[in-house]
Amino acid sequence: MDVDRIDRAILMSLQKNNRLPNIELAAKVGLSAPACLKRVKRLREGGVIISDVSIIDAQFAGNKMTLIVSIEMERDRADIYQKFKHSIIQANEVMQCYQISGAYDFVLIVCVQDIQAYEAFVDRVLHTDLNIRKFHTSVSLRTVKHSTAIEL
């Protein structure tokens, strides 16, 4: 899908605040309200905008611990990776999962209430997958930067 300068301006604004009223968004990017609405609709239908969400503070939900878990699989096979990805998608504790290159195969961002909740996650998800060779857990001490915006 082709995206021009105005589409980029719309996307940058919506990444910062997707609740911005269309009339304000239109004024911000220099369009009429109907033209702006038409572009936003095209961006959604074209799969450029994939979701509209509200980001909730993890501590509000009681999740005070963020852990970064690096996972090395036993073998490099598509069926093993698919099974693992399916189990991770089902695990509510996993906020993000990346398949990566290098020494490890996957990196997970896991948010839990406490270390006991993390141990329960490990026992339920990681220890039951016999295709995991090893995993390494790092505890996040603090968030230095968190953004969902992509530079366009």
C-alpha positions in Angstrom: 0.0 0.0 0.0 1.3 3.4 -0.9 1.5 5.9 1.9 2.2 9.6 1.3 3.3 12.5 3.5 -0.2 13.2 4.8 -0.8 9.5 5.6 2.4 9.5 7.5 1.3 12.6 9.5 -2.0 10.9 10.2 -0.2 7.7 11.4 2.2 9.6 13.6 -0.6 11.5 15.3 -2.7 8.4 15.8 0.2 6.6 17.4 0.5 9.3 20.0 -3.3 9.5 20.6 -5.7 7.3 18.7 -8.7 8.9 20.5 -8.0 12.2 18.8 -11.3 13.4 17.3 -11.3 13.2 13.5 -12.0 17.0 13.2 -8.8 17.7 15.3 -6.8 15.1 13.4 -7.9 16.6 10.1 -6.9 20.1 11.2 -3.6 18.8 12.4 -2.7 17.3 9.0 -4.3 19.9 6.8 -7.3 18.0 5.4 -11.0 18.3 5.5 -12.7 16.1 8.1 -14.3 13.8 5.4 -11.0 13.4 3.5 -9.2 12.6 6.7 -11.8 10.0 7.8 -11.5 8.4 4.3 -7.7 8.1 4.6 -7.9 6.6 8.1 -10.4 4.1 6.9 -8.2 3.2 3.9 -5.2 2.8 6.3 -7.2 0.4 8.5 -8.6 -1.6 5.6 -5.2 -1.8 4.0 -3.7 -3.3 7.1 -1.4 -0.4 7.9 -3.3 0.3 11.1 -3.7 -3.2 12.6 -5.2 -2.4 16.0 -6.5 0.3 18.3 -5.7 -0.3 22.0 -5.5 1.3 25.4 -2.2 0.6 27.2 -2.8 -0.1 30.8 -0.1 0.4 33.5 1.0 -3.2 34.4 1.2 -2.2 38.1 -2.5 -1.3 38.1 -3.2 -4.9 37.1 -0.9 -6.1 39.9 1.9 -7.1 37.7 4.9 -5.6 39.4 7.6 -7.7 37.8 8.8 -7.6 34.2 11.2 -10.4 33.1 13.1 -10.9 29.9 13.3 -14.5 29.0 15.7 -15.8 26.3 14.9 -19.3 25.0 17.1 -21.7 23.2 15.2 -24.6 21.4 16.6 -28.1 21.3 16.4 -28.3 17.5 16.0 -25.8 14.6 12.7 -27.2 13.1 9.6 -25.5 12.0 7.2 -27.9 13.7 9.0 -27.4 17.1 8.9 -23.6 16.6 5.1 -23.7 15.7 4.3 -25.7 18.8 6.3 -23.3 21.0 4.7 -20.2 19.4 1.2 -21.7 20.0 1.9 -22.3 23.7 3.3 -18.7 24.1 0.2 -17.2 22.4 -1.9 -19.0 25.0 0.2 -17.7 28.0 -1.4 -14.5 29.3 1.8 -13.6 31.2 3.7 -13.1 27.9 3.3 -9.6 26.7 5.7 -9.9 23.7 7.5 -12.7 21.9 10.2 -12.3 19.3 11.8 -15.0 17.2 15.4 -13.9 16.9 18.7 -14.8 15.4 21.9 -15.5 17.4 22.5 -17.7 20.5 18.8 -17.9 21.4 15.8 -18.6 19.3 13.1 -16.5 21.1 12.9 -13.6 23.6 9.9 -13.2 25.8 8.7 -10.2 27.8 6.8 -11.6 30.7 4.8 -9.6 33.3 3.7 -11.2 36.5 2.7 -10.2 40.1 5.7 -11.8 41.8 8.4 -14.4 41.6 5.9 -17.1 42.6 3.7 -16.2 39.6 6.8 -16.4 37.4 7.7 -19.8 38.8 4.1 -21.0 38.1 4.5 -19.7 34.5 7.9 -21.5 34.1 6.4 -24.8 35.4 3.3 -24.6 33.3 4.7 -23.3 30.0 8.5 -23.7 29.8 9.2 -26.8 31.8 6.5 -28.7 30.0 8.0 -28.0 26.5 10.6 -30.8 26.1 11.9 -29.0 23.0 13.4 -26.2 25.1 17.1 -26.8 25.6 17.6 -23.9 28.1 16.3 -20.5 29.0 17.8 -17.5 30.7 15.8 -15.0 32.8 16.7 -11.4 33.5 14.6 -9.2 35.9 13.9 -5.7 34.7 14.8 -3.2 37.5 13.0 -0.3 35.8 11.6 0.8 32.5 13.9 3.4 30.9 11.8 3.8 27.7 8.6 2.2 26.5 7.0 3.3 23.3 4.6 1.7 20.8 5.2 4.4 18.2 7.1 3.5 15.0 9.1 6.3 13.3 7.7 6.8 9.8 
